[in-house]
Amino acid sequence: MERHVARPLTMPPQPHGGRPAPDPFAATGPALRWGVVSTGKIAHTVTAQLARLEDARLQAVSSRDATKATAFATQYGFRASYGGAGGYEALAADPEVDVVYVATPHGQHHAVAGAMLRAGKHVLVEKAFAITAAEAEDLAGLARERGLFLMEAVWTRFLPTYVAAMDVLESGELGPVRYVQADMGFMAERDPRTRLWAPVDGGGALLDLAVYPLCWVIGALGLPTGVRAAGNVNKDGVDELCALALTHAGGAHSQVVVSFVSDSTRRARIVGTEGYLETGPSLSRPDGFTVVKGAARRSAEFELTDAPYAFQLREVTRGVQAGLHESPAMPLAHTLASMRLFDEVRRQVGVRYPNDVA
């Protein structure tokens, strides 16, 4: 597939370098009533930013732990909380909820997001979107059948820094892009009970981290046409490190490394025939980038916002308000292609999850 980078809905086309930073909190239409599934760390982080959107109403939260659901609702001002084994089903049945953010571990995404879609809710699903491509395709099919908005929460794609970097590529200043290198790694505490390491939760560096370097790969070169993968798998069958050598249309290549057992530069370098662009750290939330052409070098710096997730929340809000079924900047086709890629990488590396079918 050819390179395709559409602008977020709140960032209309403007001349290169002339786009003011958008205000992700400003209302863009009628208020939406939100539900949140899970009360974990990422749910806290995102909900605190969701509460700042002028056209967001916090309606309901669910958790397997009723006490946590009640505390979360009190902390952020939700009108209802649902706890226990049937908590998310109760939230799905709440007629006052318009759109749901699913923040559970990967292994639960298919069941939870599926319940929300069948109940007629628009859905934002935390990355990784699902465990398998089959699960992802099922969710996409449900959304399309019911005419609902569905998006994977790859928040990096909506940051002003990322959009500005894509502008540079679109301008042709670097010439045709020939290869991309991107890595994302850190030392993760080994605990098989946590989602990072638990097979039932879809643990492993690939599903947890690869979406971030792939943002830059896909933005620069489009979806890959082939992959050769290698990696280390621990005794529980979870990948600790994965290295991907990807091929793209027109003879271009990319390299992606993700790791739970080593720190990395956490940078992306996009190399064209006329120069290259390199992000600042971390590539998931860069503070800028540098463009190098021979001896010439220039840098673009961006002030890091205290609410980086608000841009993707605005994208979902604007999309639902506009009657769209997916985001032009994070289309379902990219999510499905990435999930098929992850299936193939896991096949080559030797990682299987309980969600995999024989």
N, C-alpha and C positions, 0 to 999 in steps of 0.2 A: 504494500500500500504506500502511496506517495505521502510525503510529509503533509500533515494537515494540522494547523494550529488556529483555532478560532478564538476570538477574543471573548473574555467573560462578558456577561450581559450588562454589567455595570461599567464597562470600560469601552465606550464607543471609539471607532477609529479616529485617530488624529495624526497629524504629521509627526514623524519620528522625533522623539525628544520633546514633544509639545503636550503630552498628556499630564494633567494635574493628577495628584494622588486622589483617588475616589474616596468618598466617605462611606464606609460599609454600613454605618449605623443609620443613616438617613432613610426614612421610609420611601418605598418605591411603589406602594399600592395599598390595598386593603390589608388589615392585620391578619396574620395567620396564627392559628392556635397549635402549639407544639407539644408533642410528647417526646419523652426521652426514655429509652430502655437501657438500664444499667446505671449503677451509681459508683462506678470505678473512677480511677484517676482521670482518664481522658474525658469521661462524662462530666466531671467537675470542671475541667479546664474549658471545654467547649460550651457548657451551659452558662458559665459565668460571662462568656462573650455573647452568647445568644440573648441573654437577658438585657443586653445593651441596645439591641436592635429596636428602633422605634415602632416597627410594625410586627413585632413578635409578642405573642402572649404565651406564657408558660402555663400549660393546661394540666398535664399529667406526667408522672414519672412512675416507672415500675422497677422492682428489684426482687430477686429471690428472697431477700431478707426484708421482711416488712418493717423492721425497725429502721433499717438504712433508708428505705423508701420514704418513710415519714420524715426522717431527719433531713434528707435531701430536699424534699418538698418544702419543708419549713425554711431551710437555708436560702433557697432561690425564689420562693414565692409561688410554687405550683399550686393550682387549685385542688388537685387530687393526687393521691398516691395509691399504688397497687402493689402489694407484696405477696410473697409466697410462690409456690410452684406454678400457679396459674396467673402470676402477675402480668406478664406481657399480653396474655390472651385478654385479660380484663381491660388493659389499656387499649388493645385493638378494638374492643367492643364499645369504647367510650365515644359517643357520637359528637362530642365537643372537640375532638382532636382532628386537625386537618393534615398535619405532616409530622413524621416521626424520625428522630435521630436514633439509629441503632448503634450502641457503643459497647456491645458485648464482645467477648473474644471471638475470633474468626469462626471457630467451630459451631457457634450458635447463630451465625448470620443468616443462613439459609432458612432455618425454621422461624426465626423471629421476623425477619424482613418479609418472608412469605405470608405470615399471619397478618402483618400490617397491610400488605398489598391486597390480600383477599378481603380485608375489611374496608377497603376503599381509601386507604391513607397514602399520601405521597411519602416517599422514603429517601432519607440520606443514610447510607450504610458506611460505617467506618471501614477503612482499609485494614487488611485485605478484604475485598468485596465478599469473598466466599472461600471455601477450601478447594473446590474443584471447578473446572469449566462447566461441568454439567449442572452444578448448583447455580452458577452464575447465569447460565442460559435459561434455567427455569425461572429465576427471578425476573430477568429481562422480559421473558415471554409473558409473565403475569402482568407486569407493568404495561406492556403494549396492549394486551387484551383488554385491560380495564381503563386505558387512557390516563395512566397516572405518571407523575414525575418520579424518576428513580435516578440516583447518582451515587457513585463511589466517592468517599470523602478524601480525595487527594488534594489537600488544601494548598500544596505548593503551587499548583497550576494557576491559582487565582491571586497570588501575591504580586504587587506592582513590580518587584524586581524581576520576577520570572517573565512577566508580560513585556517589560522593557527589553530584556535579553532576546526574546523572540522577535521583537521589532528589529534588532540589529541583524538577525539572521534573515528576516524578511526583506530587509533593504538590499541584500546582496553584497554588502560591504566585504564580507569574508570570502566571497566566491562560493562555489559549490562546496558543501561540507563533505569531507571524505571520511572522517572518523570522529568518534566521541569516546572519551574515557570518563567514567564516573564511579565513585565508590562511596560506601556508607558502612561504617563499622564502629563498634564500641565493645568494651569488655562488659559482658552481661553476667551478673551473678548467677551461678549455676544453682537452680532450685527447680526440680522437676514438678513442683506443685504450682509454679507460676505459669502464666499463659505463654511466656517466651519459650519455655522448654517442654510444655505438656503436649503430647501428640493429639489428645482429644480436643485441644483448643487450637490446633493448627500451628503449634509452635515451630520455631525455626527462623533463621535469618532471611530466607527467601521471601516468605509471605509477609514478614513483618517490615522488612526494609527495602525490598527491591523496587517498590513503586516509586521511591524518591529518585534514585539515579535514572530510572526509566522515564521519568518526566522529561529529563533533559535529552535523553536518547531519542524519544518519540518526537519531541519538539523540534529537534534538529534534523532527524533522518526519517521520521515516520516509523511505522510498525516494522519490526524485523521480519525477514523472510526465512530465517533459519537460525539455529542455535547449537553450539557445542558447549556442554556444561561439565564442570568438575566440582567436587566439593568434599567436605568432611562431614560424616554422619556419626552421631554419638551412639552409645549403647542403647538408648531409648528409641532410636530411629529418627532423631530430629537433626536437621542440618545445622551445623555450627558455622559453616562458611560455604559460600557458593561463588564460583567464578564463571561468568558467562561470556562467551565469544559469539557475537551476533553479526549476522550478515543482513544487508539492506539492499533495496533496489538500486541499480546503477553501479554496483560494485563497492558501495560504502560499507564500513564496518564500525562496530562499537564494542567496547569492553566494559563489563559491569562486575563489580565485586561487592558482596555484602557479607558481613561477619559479626558474630557475637563473641569472638575469641581474640580480637585484635582491634586496636584503634586504627583509624584511617584518616586520610586527609579530608574526607567528606567534601570533596570538591568535584566539579564537572569541568572538563575541558572539551570544547567543541572546535574542531580544526577544519578550516576550509583551505582552498587553494591560495587565498590571498592573506590569510592570517588566522588568528584563533581568539576565542573568547573563553575566559576562565572565571568561574564563580568564586566568590569569597565563601568561607565556611559559615555555616554548614549548608550544603546544597539543598537541604529541605527548607531552610529559611535563610537564604543568603542576605548579607548586608550590602551586596553590590556585586559588580563584576568588572573585569579588566579586558579591554580589547587590545590585542597586539598585532601590528602589521609591520614586519621588519623592525626598524629601529624606533618606530612610532608606537607610543603606548598611551592609552587614556583609561581613566577609571570612572565608573558611575557608582555613586554611593547612595544608599537609601537608609533613612532612619527606620530602625526596627520598631514596628508598632507593638503595643502591649496587647493587641488583640488580633493575632495573625489568622485565627480561624474565622474571624468575622467575614472575610472576603468570600469564603466558600458558602457561608450561611446566607450571605446576600445573594449569591448566585442561585441557591435553591429557592429562596424567597422570590426573587425576581422571575425565575422560571415558572414557579407555580402561579404567580400573579398573572403572568403572560399566557398561561394555558399551554405551556410547553410540556413535553413528556421526557425530555432529557436536556442536559446542558450542552451547548455547542462547544464549550471549552473542555468538557470532560464527558465526551459521548460514550454511550454504552458500548459502541463498537470497540473502543480502546480498552475498556474494562474487560470485555469478553476475549479480545485478542491477548491481553496480558494474562488472563487466567489460563488460556490454552497454552501460552508460553510456559507458565509456571508448572502446568501438568507435565509438559515435555521435559523441563529441567528436572523435576522430581523423578521422572522415569529414568533419566540418564544418571542421576546421582544416587538413586535408590532410596527415596523417601516415600512412605505410604502412611496414610492416615486412616482412622476408623471410617471417615466419610467416603473413602475411595470404594468404588464398586469393583467387583472382580472382573 
